[in-house]
Every structure is written in structure tokens, then in C-alpha cells.
Amino acid sequence: MKLYKYYLLLYKDCIVFETLLEYKGKEKPTVNFSHMETINFKTNINCSGCIAKVTPELNAAVGEGNWKVDTADPAKVLSVTGETDSRKIIATIEKVGFKAQRI
């Protein structure tokens, strides 16, 4: 007998809807988010004003909560989780007037 179960998960402000097939007598399947990759960029985003300027564009491009800038690091590292298209991220940063280089 086949049982269909639906799981609705919230992960970093994204709703992930999984339909999982489960057979009677087996363990409940789990969802693994280890495939979420983080990529880093060296930028010239160096203050809270700069972060405020890029926030709307980055939120639209990669999702709110999926990026952060370490302004204490000399390289001003932008870390992005989930989005793996570095060209898209670089284009988004340059559109706002900043520079980004993948490291």
C-alpha cells in the first residue's frame, strides 16, 4: 500500500513544498538542505549606507536572508547562500554601482 505525504517546510524565508512517497513499515523520509551552496565575493560595500543601497536589489535577486556582507573584513566579503549563478550576483551588485569579484 502506498501512502502519499505532503511536507511544507520553511527554509530561509522560502517555502519548500515536497511530495514524498512513503511505503508502509519504512522510516519517514527527511529533506536534506545540504545542497545549499554558499559563494563569496570580494566587494567595495564598506558601510551600512552601502548595505542599505544594495539591500533591495540583492533581496530581489537572491532572496531576503540569503546574503550578508562582512564590512569588518578588509575584503568586504559578500556571502550568498542558495543562488549559484555568480554572474547574476555580480551584475546585481554592479547595477547599484559597486564592484564584486568571486573569491
C-alpha positions as a printed NumPy array, in Angstrom:
array([[  0.   ,   0.   ,   0.   ],
       [  1.417,   3.403,  -0.971],
       [  0.898,   6.458,   1.198],
       [  1.461,   9.952,  -0.105],
       [  2.512,  12.569,   2.405],
       [  2.988,  16.248,   1.824],
       [  5.501,  18.289,   3.754],
       [  5.556,  22.077,   3.805],
       [  8.825,  23.441,   5.125],
       [ 10.099,  26.944,   5.758],
       [ 13.779,  27.407,   4.981],
       [ 15.393,  30.866,   4.973],
       [ 12.092,  32.604,   4.177],
       [ 11.435,  30.261,   1.244],
       [  8.613,  27.78 ,   1.327],
       [  9.705,  24.383,   0.106],
       [  6.887,  22.007,  -0.81 ],
       [  7.894,  18.401,  -1.026],
       [  5.717,  15.469,  -2.018],
       [  7.263,  12.379,  -0.566],
       [  6.292,   8.795,  -1.297],
       [  6.377,   6.568,   1.735],
       [  5.864,   2.799,   1.911],
       [  4.185,   1.208,   4.895],
       [  6.674,  -0.008,   7.501],
       [  9.59 ,   2.202,   6.385],
       [ 11.058,   5.245,   8.099],
       [  9.686,   8.706,   7.414],
       [ 11.841,  10.341,   4.718],
       [ 13.655,  13.562,   5.535],
       [ 14.501,  16.59 ,   3.426],
       [ 18.194,  17.434,   3.198],
       [ 19.252,  21.042,   2.58 ],
       [ 22.98 ,  20.27 ,   2.385],
       [ 22.859,  21.106,  -1.343],
       [ 22.592,  24.798,  -0.438],
       [ 25.914,  26.271,  -1.576],
       [ 27.463,  29.481,  -0.22 ],
       [ 29.571,  31.566,  -2.566],
       [ 31.709,  34.552,  -1.549],
       [ 32.604,  37.769,  -3.308],
       [ 35.145,  40.49 ,  -2.616],
       [ 33.294,  43.824,  -2.807],
       [ 33.666,  47.533,  -2.138],
       [ 30.482,  47.619,   0.003],
       [ 32.043,  49.17 ,   3.08 ],
       [ 29.397,  50.745,   5.328],
       [ 25.797,  50.491,   6.482],
       [ 24.783,  53.11 ,   3.904],
       [ 26.225,  50.952,   1.139],
       [ 24.409,  47.909,   2.511],
       [ 21.154,  49.877,   2.558],
       [ 21.717,  50.763,  -1.099],
       [ 22.231,  47.154,  -2.251],
       [ 19.582,  45.573,   0.016],
       [ 16.529,  45.937,  -2.273],
       [ 18.407,  44.633,  -5.311],
       [ 20.029,  41.683,  -3.529],
       [ 16.775,  40.749,  -1.808],
       [ 15.069,  40.68 ,  -5.199],
       [ 17.884,  38.696,  -6.829],
       [ 18.741,  36.088,  -4.177],
       [ 16.066,  36.43 ,  -1.501],
       [ 15.947,  38.155,   1.838],
       [ 18.105,  36.42 ,   4.417],
       [ 20.215,  34.624,   1.81 ],
       [ 23.086,  37.094,   1.786],
       [ 25.279,  39.111,   4.156],
       [ 28.236,  41.486,   3.918],
       [ 31.103,  41.383,   6.4  ],
       [ 32.213,  45.034,   6.482],
       [ 34.765,  44.259,   9.219],
       [ 36.715,  42.063,   6.789],
       [ 39.222,  44.056,   4.684],
       [ 37.874,  42.334,   1.547],
       [ 34.26 ,  43.375,   2.436],
       [ 33.089,  39.82 ,   1.764],
       [ 29.579,  39.275,   0.435],
       [ 28.34 ,  35.738,   1.197],
       [ 25.361,  34.421,  -0.771],
       [ 23.604,  31.146,   0.058],
       [ 21.447,  29.262,  -2.401],
       [ 21.975,  31.239,  -5.626],
       [ 24.855,  29.696,  -7.57 ],
       [ 24.897,  31.985, -10.616],
       [ 27.796,  34.287,  -9.772],
       [ 27.287,  36.344, -12.952],
       [ 23.761,  37.226, -11.816],
       [ 25.025,  38.329,  -8.395],
       [ 27.899,  40.374,  -9.85 ],
       [ 25.518,  42.042, -12.318],
       [ 23.147,  42.909,  -9.459],
       [ 25.962,  44.497,  -7.421],
       [ 27.307,  46.425, -10.42 ],
       [ 23.8  ,  47.652, -11.292],
       [ 23.754,  49.511,  -7.954],
       [ 27.225,  50.968,  -8.551],
       [ 29.503,  48.643,  -6.582],
       [ 32.124,  46.101,  -7.613],
       [ 32.167,  42.375,  -6.865],
       [ 34.645,  39.613,  -7.654],
       [ 34.131,  35.953,  -6.773],
       [ 36.684,  34.578,  -4.322]])
